[in-house]
């Protein structure tokens, strides 16, 4: 007869594999209902399941291994983020397992079920978890940190950046250059990220402070189309920038400034404007968010928002390791760290064409 596995127990009990591991390891930091515990224990007994010896010995030796979950590697932001985490973790003698979920919740859950328990000492999320309550439970025994925004009621540690302020900074920069008709071009608003809507909120609020209530147009890609696998091999977010900009040009928009939801989208905007024979910033000013490496070497250089990425990544690693390392001296528990964004002005933004014309008169 085939030997039962924890996955078999999970399926019979109707819970996740991570829940089975946590209950059978008698975690005293997580609260499960008695009904859930009884289902798991009954399923384990029925299947004659026993914990592998290596799990019983887990507390004797740390693995010095961190799990990093990322939604995509086609966006240079995530590649730079992972590089920063690995570089810093290496100086602390920690190794990193990187798992790309391709924005698929089932794949994300597979990685959690596979690595939570005996394999890793901490988890770093680079996006909002698809299973927030499950990850909240896991974080009680396996230190977990989100690099990015989270829901207010989610008790998982986070290293955040004020995206509302970031949006406001770009809006103020463009307003001071005379722009009164702006377009925000974005990938879909969804459960994986709060940053997209927060950046838009910041732009809108800043414009309203100046009495500009009808000067912002929002173009958002189809929610169903979000995927990294494009027929042309181009990164999805870059393609969104090109496609929505082409649509904008076709209908002869009166906008003078285009804001990409991130630098990858903004690079797509720049590429499409160049293909259409339009000049930046003479015809349109363009800016984005993230300050990835490509934004500094493209022509023209892209005005953007810097996230202090390396500093935030180091803070995330420190937070995970501090929680996973026993100490006789109690340390204050920090649930959230928020950094202030920085505006990086380059040559992709300039005075509004209408502002230039009025100055000549």
C-alpha positions as CSV (number, residue, x, y, z in Angstrom):
1,X,0.0,0.0,0.0
2,X,1.2,3.5,-0.9
3,X,2.5,5.4,2.1
4,X,0.3,8.4,3.0
5,X,1.6,11.9,2.6
6,X,0.7,15.2,4.2
7,X,-1.1,16.2,1.0
8,X,-3.3,13.1,1.4
9,X,-4.2,14.2,4.9
10,X,-4.9,17.7,3.7
11,X,-7.3,16.5,1.0
12,X,-9.1,14.2,3.3
13,X,-9.4,16.9,6.0
14,X,-10.3,19.6,3.5
15,X,-7.5,22.0,4.6
16,X,-4.2,23.2,3.2
17,X,-1.0,21.2,3.4
18,X,0.5,24.0,5.5
19,X,-2.3,23.7,8.0
20,X,-1.7,20.0,8.3
21,X,2.0,20.6,9.0
22,X,1.3,23.3,11.6
23,X,-1.3,21.3,13.5
24,X,0.7,18.1,13.5
25,X,3.8,19.9,14.6
26,X,1.8,21.2,17.6
27,X,2.5,24.9,16.9
28,X,1.6,26.9,20.0
29,X,1.6,30.2,18.1
30,X,-1.4,29.6,15.9
31,X,-5.0,29.3,16.8
32,X,-7.0,26.8,14.9
33,X,-10.6,25.9,15.7
34,X,-11.1,22.6,17.6
35,X,-13.2,21.3,14.6
36,X,-10.2,21.9,12.2
37,X,-7.8,20.2,14.6
38,X,-10.0,17.2,15.0
39,X,-10.5,16.8,11.2
40,X,-6.7,16.9,10.7
41,X,-6.0,14.5,13.5
42,X,-8.8,12.1,12.4
43,X,-7.5,12.2,8.8
44,X,-3.9,11.5,9.9
45,X,-5.1,8.6,12.1
46,X,-7.3,7.1,9.4
47,X,-4.4,7.2,6.8
48,X,-1.9,6.1,9.4
49,X,0.2,9.2,8.6
50,X,3.3,9.9,10.6
51,X,5.4,13.1,10.4
52,X,8.8,12.6,8.6
53,X,11.7,12.4,11.0
54,X,13.3,15.5,9.5
55,X,10.4,17.6,10.5
56,X,10.7,16.5,14.1
57,X,14.3,17.5,14.1
58,X,13.7,20.9,12.5
59,X,14.2,22.9,15.7
60,X,17.6,21.5,16.2
61,X,19.2,23.3,13.3
62,X,18.1,26.3,11.3
63,X,18.2,25.9,7.5
64,X,19.4,29.5,7.0
65,X,17.1,29.6,4.0
66,X,14.6,32.3,3.0
67,X,11.7,31.8,0.5
68,X,11.0,34.8,-1.8
69,X,7.7,34.8,-3.7
70,X,7.5,37.1,-6.8
71,X,4.6,37.5,-9.2
72,X,6.7,37.9,-12.3
73,X,10.3,38.3,-13.5
74,X,9.5,40.1,-16.7
75,X,9.2,43.4,-14.8
76,X,12.8,44.6,-14.1
77,X,11.6,46.0,-10.7
78,X,11.2,42.5,-9.4
79,X,14.5,41.3,-10.8
80,X,16.3,44.1,-9.1
81,X,14.4,43.5,-5.9
82,X,15.3,39.8,-5.8
83,X,19.0,40.7,-6.6
84,X,19.0,43.1,-3.6
85,X,17.5,40.5,-1.3
86,X,20.0,37.8,-2.3
87,X,23.0,40.1,-2.1
88,X,22.2,41.2,1.4
89,X,21.1,37.8,2.6
90,X,24.4,36.3,1.4
91,X,26.3,38.7,3.7
92,X,24.3,37.2,6.6
93,X,25.0,33.6,5.5
94,X,21.4,33.0,4.3
95,X,20.5,31.4,1.1
96,X,17.4,32.4,-0.9
97,X,14.8,30.3,-2.8
98,X,13.1,32.4,-5.4
99,X,9.6,31.2,-6.7
100,X,7.9,33.0,-9.6
101,X,4.1,32.5,-9.3
102,X,3.4,33.9,-12.8
103,X,0.5,35.6,-11.0
104,X,-1.2,32.2,-10.5
105,X,-2.8,31.7,-7.1
106,X,-2.6,27.9,-7.4
107,X,1.1,28.0,-8.1
108,X,1.6,30.4,-5.1
109,X,-0.2,27.9,-2.8
110,X,1.9,25.0,-4.2
111,X,5.1,26.8,-3.1
112,X,3.7,27.5,0.3
113,X,2.7,23.9,0.8
114,X,6.0,22.7,-0.5
115,X,8.4,24.9,1.6
116,X,6.5,26.0,4.8
117,X,7.5,23.7,7.6
118,X,10.9,22.2,7.5
119,X,12.5,23.9,4.6
120,X,12.7,27.7,5.2
121,X,13.3,30.0,8.2
122,X,11.3,33.0,6.7
123,X,9.2,34.1,3.8
124,X,9.4,37.4,1.9
125,X,6.4,38.3,-0.3
126,X,7.0,40.9,-3.0
127,X,3.2,41.2,-3.6
128,X,0.0,41.0,-1.7
129,X,-0.7,37.3,-0.9
130,X,-3.6,35.6,-2.7
131,X,-4.3,33.7,0.5
132,X,-3.9,36.4,3.1
133,X,-5.5,34.5,6.0
134,X,-3.5,31.4,5.4
135,X,-0.3,33.4,5.2
136,X,-1.3,35.2,8.3
137,X,-1.5,31.9,10.1
138,X,1.8,30.7,8.6
139,X,3.5,34.0,9.8
140,X,2.9,33.0,13.4
141,X,5.5,30.2,13.1
142,X,7.4,31.2,10.0
143,X,8.4,34.9,10.0
144,X,6.9,36.5,7.0
145,X,7.3,40.0,5.5
146,X,5.6,41.8,2.6
147,X,7.7,44.3,0.6
148,X,4.8,46.4,-0.5
149,X,1.4,47.6,0.6
150,X,-1.0,45.4,2.5
151,X,-4.6,45.5,3.8
152,X,-5.0,47.3,7.0
153,X,-6.5,44.3,8.9
154,X,-3.7,42.0,7.8
155,X,-1.3,41.3,10.7
156,X,1.7,40.5,8.5
157,X,4.8,42.6,8.8
158,X,5.4,44.9,5.9
159,X,8.0,47.2,4.4
160,X,6.0,49.8,2.5
161,X,6.4,52.9,0.4
162,X,3.7,55.6,0.4
163,X,2.3,55.2,-3.1
164,X,-0.3,57.9,-2.5
165,X,2.6,60.4,-1.8
166,X,4.5,59.0,-4.8
167,X,1.5,59.8,-7.1
168,X,1.1,63.2,-5.6
169,X,4.8,64.0,-6.2
170,X,4.5,63.2,-9.9
171,X,1.2,65.2,-10.2
172,X,2.8,68.2,-8.6
173,X,5.8,68.0,-10.8
174,X,3.6,67.9,-13.9
175,X,1.3,70.7,-12.7
176,X,4.3,73.0,-12.1
177,X,5.3,72.4,-15.7
178,X,1.9,73.6,-16.8
179,X,0.2,70.3,-17.5
180,X,-3.5,70.3,-16.9
181,X,-4.6,67.3,-19.0
182,X,-3.0,64.0,-17.8
183,X,-3.6,60.4,-18.6
184,X,-2.8,57.5,-16.1
185,X,-2.0,54.3,-18.1
186,X,-2.2,51.1,-16.0
187,X,-2.3,47.4,-15.9
188,X,-5.5,46.0,-14.2
189,X,-6.4,46.9,-10.7
190,X,-6.5,43.6,-8.9
191,X,-5.9,41.7,-5.6
192,X,-2.1,41.3,-6.2
193,X,-1.2,44.9,-5.7
194,X,-2.7,47.9,-4.0
195,X,0.0,50.2,-5.4
196,X,-1.7,50.8,-8.8
197,X,-4.9,52.3,-7.2
198,X,-2.9,54.2,-4.5
199,X,-0.7,55.9,-7.1
200,X,-3.8,57.0,-9.0
201,X,-5.4,58.2,-5.8
202,X,-2.3,60.4,-5.1
203,X,-2.3,61.9,-8.6
204,X,-6.0,62.7,-8.4
205,X,-5.9,64.2,-4.9
206,X,-3.0,66.5,-5.8
207,X,-4.6,67.8,-8.9
208,X,-7.8,68.5,-6.9
209,X,-5.8,70.5,-4.5
210,X,-5.0,72.8,-7.4
211,X,-8.7,72.9,-8.5
212,X,-8.1,70.5,-11.5
213,X,-11.1,68.2,-11.2
214,X,-11.6,67.1,-14.8
215,X,-8.0,67.0,-16.0
216,X,-7.2,63.3,-15.4
217,X,-8.1,60.4,-17.7
218,X,-7.5,56.8,-16.7
219,X,-6.8,54.0,-19.1
220,X,-6.7,50.5,-17.6
221,X,-5.9,47.3,-19.5
222,X,-8.5,44.5,-19.6
223,X,-8.4,42.5,-16.3
224,X,-8.7,39.2,-18.2
225,X,-5.6,39.8,-20.3
226,X,-3.0,40.1,-17.5
227,X,-0.4,37.5,-18.2
228,X,3.4,37.4,-18.7
229,X,3.3,35.1,-21.8
230,X,2.8,37.4,-24.8
231,X,2.8,36.1,-28.3
232,X,5.4,38.7,-29.3
233,X,7.6,37.8,-26.4
234,X,7.4,41.3,-24.9
235,X,6.9,41.9,-21.2
236,X,3.2,42.3,-20.4
237,X,3.4,45.7,-18.7
238,X,5.5,47.1,-21.5
239,X,2.9,45.9,-24.0
240,X,0.1,47.6,-22.1
241,X,2.0,50.9,-22.3
242,X,2.3,50.6,-26.1
243,X,-1.2,49.4,-26.7
244,X,-3.0,52.0,-24.6
245,X,-0.8,54.8,-25.9
246,X,-1.6,53.8,-29.5
247,X,-5.3,54.0,-28.6
248,X,-4.8,57.4,-27.1
249,X,-2.9,58.7,-30.2
250,X,-5.6,57.3,-32.6
251,X,-8.3,59.3,-31.0
252,X,-6.2,62.5,-30.9
253,X,-6.3,63.0,-27.1
254,X,-5.8,66.5,-25.8
255,X,-3.5,65.2,-23.0
256,X,-0.1,66.7,-22.7
257,X,1.3,64.3,-20.0
258,X,1.2,60.5,-19.8
259,X,1.9,58.6,-16.5
260,X,2.7,54.9,-16.6
261,X,1.7,52.9,-13.5
262,X,5.3,51.8,-13.4
263,X,8.5,52.2,-15.4
264,X,7.9,49.1,-17.5
265,X,4.6,50.6,-18.7
266,X,6.2,54.0,-19.1
267,X,8.9,52.5,-21.3
268,X,6.1,51.1,-23.5
269,X,4.6,54.6,-23.7
270,X,7.9,56.1,-24.8
271,X,8.4,53.3,-27.4
272,X,4.9,53.8,-28.9
273,X,5.2,57.6,-29.1
274,X,8.6,57.2,-30.9
275,X,7.0,54.8,-33.3
276,X,4.2,57.3,-34.0
277,X,6.8,60.0,-34.8
278,X,5.9,62.0,-31.6
279,X,8.6,63.7,-29.5
280,X,9.1,63.6,-25.8
281,X,8.8,65.9,-24.0
282,X,8.0,68.3,-26.8
283,X,4.7,66.6,-27.7
284,X,4.1,64.7,-24.5
285,X,5.7,64.5,-21.1
286,X,6.1,60.9,-19.8
287,X,6.8,59.6,-16.4
288,X,6.6,56.4,-14.4
289,X,7.3,54.8,-11.0
290,X,10.0,52.4,-9.7
291,X,13.3,54.0,-11.0
292,X,14.5,50.7,-12.5
293,X,17.9,50.7,-14.2
294,X,16.4,51.0,-17.7
295,X,14.7,54.3,-16.8
296,X,18.1,55.9,-16.4
297,X,19.5,54.7,-19.8
298,X,16.5,55.1,-22.1
299,X,16.3,58.1,-24.5
300,X,15.1,60.4,-23.2
301,X,15.8,59.5,-19.6
302,X,12.6,58.7,-17.7
303,X,11.3,60.9,-14.9
304,X,10.2,58.5,-12.2
305,X,9.8,57.8,-8.4
306,X,12.6,56.1,-6.5
307,X,11.5,53.4,-3.9
308,X,14.8,53.1,-1.9
309,X,14.6,49.5,-3.0
310,X,17.9,48.2,-1.7
311,X,17.2,49.8,1.7
312,X,13.7,48.3,1.9
313,X,15.0,44.9,0.9
314,X,17.6,44.9,3.6
315,X,15.0,45.9,6.1
316,X,12.8,43.0,5.0
317,X,15.6,40.5,5.4
318,X,16.6,41.9,8.8
319,X,13.0,41.8,10.0
320,X,12.6,38.1,9.0
321,X,15.9,37.0,10.5
322,X,15.3,38.9,13.7
323,X,12.0,37.1,14.2
324,X,13.4,33.7,13.4
325,X,16.4,34.0,15.7
326,X,15.8,33.2,19.4
327,X,17.0,35.9,21.8
328,X,17.1,36.2,25.5
329,X,16.6,39.9,25.2
330,X,13.0,40.9,24.1
331,X,13.0,43.1,21.1
332,X,10.2,45.5,20.1
333,X,7.8,44.0,17.6
334,X,7.6,46.2,14.4
335,X,4.6,45.4,12.2
336,X,5.2,48.1,9.5
337,X,7.9,50.3,8.2
338,X,7.0,53.0,5.6
339,X,9.6,54.9,3.5
340,X,9.1,58.2,1.8
341,X,9.4,58.2,-2.0
342,X,11.8,60.4,-3.9
343,X,11.1,62.2,-7.2
344,X,13.8,61.6,-9.9
345,X,13.5,64.2,-12.7
346,X,14.9,63.3,-16.0
347,X,14.5,64.6,-19.6
348,X,11.2,62.9,-20.4
349,X,9.2,65.7,-18.7
350,X,9.1,69.3,-19.7
351,X,6.8,72.2,-20.0
352,X,3.3,71.6,-21.4
353,X,3.0,72.6,-25.1
354,X,0.1,74.9,-24.2
355,X,2.2,76.5,-21.4
356,X,5.0,77.1,-23.8
357,X,2.6,78.7,-26.3
358,X,1.2,81.0,-23.7
359,X,4.7,82.2,-22.7
360,X,5.5,83.2,-26.2
361,X,2.4,85.4,-26.5
